[in-house]
Amino acid sequence: MTLPDWMNPPAPTRAPTPTRAPTRPPTRALTRAHALRVRLGLTHAQMAAYLGVGVPTYRKWEMGTRLPTAAVSRLIDVLGLIETHAPALHARLIAEVM
């Protein structure tokens, strides 16, 4: 039994949009930020405060749904140098976010 044309649903005109953005492969900055957070033993909130960004932004970086800017990538490089070459200064920076 076939239905009359007016009872058949119309064919979709375009593909449905995905509900989540596709996951991007991790960038060098993202990998360094995650490694730095784990090495320092910081939570997402503490790491976000350490970098001066919001917690949702930092979480999106770790999930790969948002990419950090070039300025943030450079900041992560500088913080790594401070951690290596000026441990006392780095300890003070970490103490401020804890």
Secondary structure, DSSP 8 states (H G I E B T S, - for coil): ----GGGS----SS----SS-------HHHHHHHHHHHHHT--HHHHHHHHTS-HHHHHHHHHTSS---HHHHHHHHHHHHHHHH-HHHHHHHHHHH-
